[in-house]
Amino acid sequence: MTTLPQAAPARVDLTALADLVTPWAIRVAATLRLADHIAAGHTALPDLARAADADPDALRRMLRVLTGRGVFAEPEEDVYALTPAAELLKDGGAFGLRAWFDVDGMGGRMDQAFGRLLDTVRTGEPAYPLVHGRSLWEDTLESPRLARSYADLMAAHTRFAAPEVVAAHAWPERGHVVDVGGGSGSLLTRLLTARPGLRGTLLDLPEAAEKAGRTLAAAGLGERASVHPGSFFDPLPAGADLYLLTWVLHDWSDDEALHILRRCAEAAADGGKGGGEILVVENLVTDGRRADVAAAMDLRLLVLFGGRERTPRQLDDLVSRAGLRVTGRRVTGTGIHLVSCAPAG
């Protein structure tokens, strides 16, 4: 009879890591807006259940889990209060977490795709269409509600990172910047505010471009900023001094990312001034700061779109194949990579 080797002491709590009860309870609490209802005074179970349109007994049982985890507090039986963690689940909470966890919005819809992670690992194909019947991009094109939800999530993320991105690069004091796939316009707004001599054009699909136009106008930038409805797979406005790609390439496969970079290279080389700059902003996969965050996002991108967080070498290869060369690199304190490129010729 063979003696099995003794297992090494566990250094991670796999039970806690594998727990799905708490994460989904948090998402349901966010979807039902429990933190906002409690903040509004609906603290007793019957009143809270009515406000949230929930079954009182089921709600109590879910809150038993969340109070046990310290997400909510129960100062007396069936009376609930907010904790610092629950404050993050309010609609105006930091980082926009409530919207990311909302099962009725794109945040929760994206999370549901992980139910088919096994299929993705077996095939290399995204799981989102398997769960929802169509790709994420088709969802946003065919459902205005989901398109708004997705755009709001991306805008919240960009607003959080925009100050760091703007501070990290030596932007020109004058000239023209094209924000390729610029979404809500929050980053371009921040940039043009910081550089009064710059002009900007935001390119994105029509609904996003229209919203960005309102954002830029509300910031008093209407005279220096314009929007260009369109796709970054089509020819871009030519001759600008800088083309900005912020968290665009990681949404796409190598072939599609190469196509986008080539469009930027064509436009940058078509200005008659020796070629403009292309600035790529991504969370690259390295062994450095926040490598675990980049690794988790890489898997998320695979599951959702078939995209990827690339290593510096993988990005450099795409840049070279697009007819560009890397001219500079910068990594911010939170691990955001800014890679400057120029036409190779």
N, C-alpha and C positions, 0 to 999 in steps of 0.2 A: 504494500500500500504506500503510495507516494504522499509525502508531506508537502502541502502547498506552502509557498513562501509567505511570510507575514507581510501584510500590506503596510506600506509606508504611512506614517502619520498624515492624516488629511490636513492640507494647508488651505483648502477652500471648503466652504459649506455648500456642498452640491445640492442638498435639500432646499436651502434657501435660494440658490441660484435657479433651480428648476421650478420653483413655486409659481404657478399660474393664477392661483386664487387672488393673491393680493394685487398683482398688476391689473387684472381685469376688473376687480372691485374698484380700484382707483379710476379706471376708465369709465365705468358706469357712474360713479359719483361725479366725475367731471361732466359727463353727458347730461345727467339730471340736474347739474348746476347746484348740487347740495351746499357747497360752500357759500354761494351767493344767497341761497334761501336762508341759511342759518344766519348769515350776516344781516339779512333783512328782518330778523326776529322770529323766523319760523323754527324754533329750537325744539319744541315738544314733538314727539314722534307723530301723533295724528296730524298735526298742522304741517309738519315737514313732508309727510307722505302726500297730503293734498297738494301742497305747493309743487312737489316734484312729479305729481301724477304717478305715484308708485303704490304698490301694495304694502300696507304698514308692516305686516309680519315679515315679508321678504326683505323690506328695507332695514328693519331692525337686525335681521340676521346678517345682512351684508355689513352694516355699520358695526356689528360686534367684531367682525374681522378687522375693520379699519381702525376702530378705537384700540383694539389690542395691539395694532402696529404703530399706534401713535399718530395716525393721520388725522383723526378727529378725537375729541375728548367727550366723555360722558360724565359730567359733574354730578348728576343724579340720574336715577333710573329713567330711561327713555327721554332724556333731555340731552341735547348735543351742543357742543361748542367747537369753535375753531382752534386749531393749534397753528404754530408757524408753518407746518407742512400744508395744512388745509388752506392757509392764506394763498399759497401758490396755485390752488385750484379755483380761485375766484376769476371771474371773467377778465378783470384787469390785472391779474397777478403777474409777477415777474416772469419774463421769458415766454409769455403766451402759452404756458403749459396746458391750460384748460382746453384750448382749441386743438392742441396736438393730441390730447387724450380723448377727444369727443368722438364717440363711436359713430355718430350720425354724420360727421364731417370727414374730410379727406385724411385727417390724422389717424382716426380709428380705422378707417377703411384700408389705409396702408398697412396698419398693424395686423389686420385680419389676414393679409396675404401670407404671413409667416406660418399659418396653418398648413401651408403646402411647401414648406421649406424642404422637406424630403424630396419632393419632385424636382425642385431647383438643383439640389445637390446631385441628384442622379442624372439630370439632363443638361444642366448648365443654362436652362431657360428660365425666364422670370416666372414667378408664381402668381403675380397679381391677376393676369388674365384667366388663370385656372380657377381662381376664387370668385372673380367678379364678372367673368364672361367677356371682357374686353380689356384692352390695355389701359394703363393709367392715362395716357395721352388721349385716347378715345373717350375716356370718362370725362376729362376736362373739356373736350371739344363738344361733346353731346349733351352735357348737363351744366347749364349756367350756375346752378347752386354749387356743384362740386368744383367748378372752375373758380368761383369766388373763394371757396374754402381753401383750395390749394394755393391760390394767389396770396391770400391773407397769411397762410403759414409761411410761405417763402418770404413775404415782406417782413414778417416779424423776425425771422432769422437774419435777414439782411440788415435790418435796423440795428440789431444787437451787434453785428460784426462791422458795420460800416465805419464807425469812428476809428477802429483799429486798422482797417484796410486803407482808409484815407491817410492816416498818420504814417503808414509804413512805406509809402512810395514817394519818390521825387517827381511829383506831377509837374507838367509844364505850367508856367504862369499864364501863358496865352496859347491860343490855338483851339483845335476842335477835337473833342472826344466822342466816340461812338460807343455807347453801352450796348453791347450785343446780347440780346436776351435779358434785358435789364429789368424785367418784371414790373414791380410797382413804382419804380423810380426812386426808391429811398436812398440807394447808394449814389446815384447821379445827383440827387438833390444835395446830399451831404458834400459831394465833391465840388459842385459848382458854387456852393455857399462858401467853401474854404478857399476857392480859387476864383476870385471875381473876374479875372481876365479870360477865363475859359468859356467856350461855347460847348454845348452838348447835344447829342442826338440819341434818343433811346429807341432801339429796335426790338420789337416783340410782336406777338400775334395781336390781332386787332383789339380784343377786349382788354388785354393787359396794357397795350399801348394807350388806349383811351383813358384808363385809370391813371396811368403814369402821367399823362398830360395834365390831368386835374391836380395831381400831387405837385408837379413842378410849378403849375400856375399858382396854386395856393401858397407856395413858398416864395412867390414873387420872382420866379425865374423864367417867366414866359418869353421875355425878349431874348434870353440867351439859350433857351432850350427848346427843342422840338421833338416830336415823336414820329417814328417811321413804322407804320404797321407792316408786318411782313415776317418771313421766316429766315432764320440764319442759314438755312440750306440753299437759299437763293442768293444772287449777287447782292452785296452790301453797299451802302453809300460809300463812294470812293473818295480817296484823297484826304482822309482825316489824319490828324497827327498821332492819335492813339486809339486803338480798338481794345475794348475792355471785355473780357470773358470771365465773369464771376460765377463760379459753381455752375458752369454750363457743360463743360466737357464730361464731367463725371456722370452725367445723366445718360450718356450714350456709349454705344459699343465703339471699338477702335475705328471701324470703317466710318461710322457716322461722325465721330469726333474729328477724324482726319478731314472729312468733307468740310466741317465747320472751320477748322484751322485754315484750310486752303481758301475758303471764301474770305477770311480775314487777310490772308497773304495777298490775294488778288487785289482786294480793295486798298490795302496799305501800299502796294507797289504802283497803284494807278493814279497817284497824286502828282507825279512829276517833280517830287521833291526828294527823291532818293529813297522813299519808302517810310511809312510811319511805323510806330511801335505797336506791338501786340502785347498786352499784359494779361496773363493767365492767373486767375486766383482760384486755388484749389486746396483741399485738405489731403496732401499726399501721404502715402503709406511709408513711414520710415521707422527706425528704431528709437527715435527721439521722443520729445515731449508729446504726450497724449496719443501715443501710438495705438493704445487700446480703443480710443474714440474713433480714429481713422479706420481701424480694422472692423469695428462694428458697423460704421457707415458703409464701408465697402460691401459687406454682406447685405445690408439693407438695399443698396442700389442694385445689386444683382437680383434680389427677390422682386423688386418693384419694376425695374425697367430693363434689366440686363446691362446696366451701367457698371462703373467701377471707380473706386479710388485708386489711382495709379501710383506706382513708385516714381521717384524722380527719373530713373532710367527709362521707364515706359513712356513718361511724358516727353522726355528729350527725344525719344525715337519718333513719336508722332510729330513733334515740332520739326525735326529734320526731314521727315517724309513729306511734310507740307510745304517744303521750300523755305523754311525759316531757320534761324539760328538763335540759340539762347545768348542773351547779352547781359543778364543780371539775375540774381536770386535774392530773395529776402524771406525770412521766416519770422512771423510775429510771435509775441509772447504766448499766445494761445495755440500756436502751431499752424496758423494759416500761412500757406506758401504763396508768394508772389513771384512769378517767373516772367521776366521781360524777354521779348523776342523781337527780331527784325527780319526783313527779307534777306535770304542768304546771299542774293546777288549784290 
